[in-house]
Amino acid sequence: WEKRRKDEDRLKLYERQHGLAIMAQAVFPGERNYWRAVERNIAVRGRELRDKLEPEAALRRAKQREVQRIIKEYGFTELWSYIP
């Protein structure tokens, strides 16, 4: 449980850092690309940690991505015609 608590604390830290990186893009327009890259990196680390803490939600998101991929590949109307 202690490791989970530490992971939850780290996730909160990532969420704060993510918000600060978004704000920095507005405050420092000349360094927007740098702060955008920082934001993406923090988001990836946060997503990985969130998936570790919430495996059911990670599975649900993976299924949603697969459904979106199938709809994009075959089209929604074509898939809808196969439903009885």
Number of C-alpha atoms within 10 A of each C-alpha: 6 7 8 11 11 11 16 15 12 15 20 13 14 21 16 13 16 21 14 14 21 17 13 17 18 12 11 12 11 10 12 16 12 14 21 16 12 17 21 14 14 20 17 12 15 19 15 13 16 16 15 14 16 11 11 11 13 16 12 11 13 12 12 12 12 12 12 13 12 13 15 10 9 10 12 12 9 10 11 10 8 7 6 4
